[in-house]
C-alpha cells in the first residue's frame, strides 16, 4: 500500500504520496514541496521537521529521499542530471516535467553522484541520509 505524508498544523492539512514528492526546499520557517506535474505547495514547517515526519510516516519509502545541505531534500528517483563543474542538479518527474534547476554545492553533488554510482540509494534503498 502506498504511504502518505500528512503535514498538518492548526489551519491546514496536506496529504502527499511519497512518489508525488520530487523535492522539498527550505525558506526559513517555511518549506515548499515540488510535486510531480509541476505543482508547488508551501507549508509552515522547517525542513528538519518535515524530514522527521517523513521518517516516521513513510517507513521504507523515506529511504528514497536524501537531504542535501541545509535547504533541500530530493527524491532520488527523479534525478535526471548532475553537473559538478556547474554545480547543477536537474530533477525530472515520470511525466517528463523538468523541475527547477537547483544550485547545489560541488561537495554535496559529488557525494550524491558517488552514492548513485555505487547503487547505495536508488537500487538498494539503504536509507535516508544527509549530504
Number of C-alpha atoms within 10 A of each C-alpha: 3 8 16 18 19 15 17 13 10 5 5 9 10 13 11 14 14 20 19 17 22 24 22 23 21 20 15 11 11 13 22 19 21 20 21 21 17 15 11 14 11 15 20 16 18 17 24 15 12 20 17 11 16 22 17 12 15 17 13 15 20 24 20 22 27 21 22 19 13 13 16 20 25 20 23 19 17 21 17 13 13 18 14 16 9 11 17 16 19 16 22 19 21 12 9 10 13 16 21 12 12 14 12 20 17 15 13 17 21 17 14 21 17 13 14 16 12 12 13 14 22 20 12 12 16 13 18 17 14 15 17
